[in-house]
């Protein structure tokens, strides 16, 4: 049973060897709305596209229970979706929490508001024809405060469970992007509010953002020792085939005081992000050659320089004592938002300090190393933040990793052929898979007036054993009640949105008289 022609492979074969063209889909990534052209260039490349399992345009933000705003332009979103569909890839747009401190936590705490929010997400997926959605609700971790986690955690789990059911019943996928948890303490280190183990059954992807280890002070972005702790923790609690390791395609450039007692000019100290494709040029501009820190698995370089410039120091404004003879009936209440003290500066002084510049960033080998670690633990693969930041050699490095999926055409297998009939019920069980991908595929079942599309995502260890690399979550089980009579039952493997469905596999079914 063929789901779609592999036309892309025929084109690629003119340019690359067959080995280079074989799909090996363990890479995913976010396309940022502010860099859409560069973001879609990687997965659109005929050779690199065979590494991708899905694509997530980073384009939406929930601003209330009912409102989901589009934060990037429609033209760039359309171009990104069309590029993914030309490559035959599922599209799982990412949606952030843009509601503000504790607002989303309050929505999820109210069952009625939670249901409204679930419906808003389902409506977005259906209206835009997406293959599913990727939730990136980071406010619980980074805005709400840790004291809120015990209350938020069960409401979050309920929300993900309800959203999963609503999407899966429509043949759609649910991905969840969360910050990591690690360690052996109770509670563990990291962001346990997201309760990976509790949401695993309702999700098809769990993406761990394993980056930003060092932010406030110089250090590695995602040291391998930390990466391995996250892999160990999550792999023991979530089916590994559902897990993707978030890897950074960026680094940071810190400018810090070398001598703490010195006073630096205004603007001399800073922390800036640097894309991995720009870091080598920054080093070259200083005549430096980056070196690999083998412990961290990242590139680094740095330099010190004397900086001289002005330093302004604010003078505290004088304290205003209102006169005692004010007449309340004449004077209105002051606007508290307008009572901002005037900024007064001392005459500028010229100061000098030594600024230490330190840069850490990943290169192609860094990303390959993390992908190998994730795949070695049985994970689905990696997800890159963000596409367009990577250097040109990243996909060549990832292409050197051994094949993860068996490949071939999509297939459908019924456990009982013809399906089992008991009284007035026919039970249809089996599995469906596109062996280039490990994501569950949707199947459409029709018989008589019954017409339903569901996601084939039930746990089938026999499938995982027969097709190593695709994981076990490809089963379906549907009970259908029919009036006595003769019917034709047909099952179709659905393509990703924009791709053709399989030809229906049909067979007769007879329901005997009562």
Phi, psi and omega in degrees: 000120185255128181277318181201151176291145180268057185298326181300323181294323180297321179292316182296326184298338177288339188249333186229165175290161181299321181298322181289337187267345183297129180300137179217074199272091177229013184242136172226174179187160176264135173259110183286141182296336181275356179215048189295319183298311178293324183296321182273352182296319183296307184283348178276340179299134187301325181278311183295330184298337179287352176271344190272142177257333176190169181226141180237099170296130183266087198224351189232154179214129176280122181250354173196182178298328186253343189252126173239115185266147174265124188261347177246175183286151179294323182296317179291322178297313180299317179297322180291315178297316180297322178295319178296319181290325175297328177277359180073029186254143172297146179245117179237084182299147179266144180230125180264167174268108180250028188271339183102171187303124174067001181289311179296323177301321177292321177298315182290337180284342181258111183306323181292314179294324178298317179296321178297319181292319175304314182295323179298320180291315178300319179298319178299312181299316182291315184294324183266356178068035177280162176278350180166201182217153175240115179275132178229070184264087186269353183300325179302319185281317194248354182236316190289330183099143186295334180297338181276348189298316181301327178281320183288323189307306181294329178290322175298314180299317178298318180298312180297320179297315181292320178294320179301314179299314183298320180285315183296325178295344178253011179075022183250157185262152175235120173247145178230127178255124184220155172289161191276165173229148183201171175095179185243003180282170176230114356290161182286173173288154176096212197246069186289351178302333184277351171043069183308315184296321183287331181266355187301319183294333184269350187249160175252340173221139164235117182255126181259123180277084186265071177204177187067037175296320177244125179230301185287335180222158185300139178170180184290151180281321181208074183300144185297329179297320177290316177306315182292326176296319179294316179300318180294315183295306186289323180296338178273352186237342182232138174307122188303328183293347177269352190264137170237138179269116175288125180238143181275142170248034180214165174226196179223151179238112180259137170242108187235162178288132176280327178240117189296333184280349181283154173255127184260153175299157177303134176082002183283333183255137183194166168229124183231146171281151176221127178292147183296332179282352178254345185296316180301323179293324177297317177296316182297327180295340178255006181071028185249155175244116179300149177240157180267126170273104186291336177292315181275335185075035181221161176270152180208152171201167180191167178202161177243145178211147173279133181235128179237136180180182183282151176227119177258138180240126181290144174262126178304133180292152178294151179281126181272125175254110182300144178295150184282349185259019176295143180255108184305325183291342181261320184270128177280168178293142179288147175279112185297332181288342181266353183276068179253125182296142177296141180277120178243132182244141170293159174306136184300137174248152179261125182232162179226137174214164176264121180258128176263120176262129180227130180234130169238138177201156176273155169240188183301321180293324177301313181291320177299319181298317180290322176297317179297321179295317180294313181294325178296336177267007178085010181288161178298322181155216184235160173228128191262127169251112357232155178297135187105341177274340190287158174279162188295338185267003184299313186286334171295317179296316179292330179293345179280350180284140185297155185300135184257331184245152181289332182077180181107185184275154175302147183221157180226132179228130175264140178289328179229124184229101011283166180300154182287136178244127177232109183063241180258014181246140171245130181252122182250113179231150179168204178212155179221143185205144165255104192289000169281341186238156172255359176289146173297146175254159178270147174234141176253128181244125177231136173199123184060229178276353181281129179211107185219141174245124181230159177274127178279090188224012178289152183290117178231089180302332180295327178291316179299323180288323182283329183233077182304133177106342181264350180079174186265355193266074184218014183267159173221154183207109185231123173262132183230126177264131183227152172288156178306140179152183180253136186224166169244118179262128180234141178233132181236133172276120183280137173281164171301154183307130182094351178251153182290150172281165173289163168294140182293140172263117189238152176202155181284147175226133180240127174255118184288165177294152179292000000 
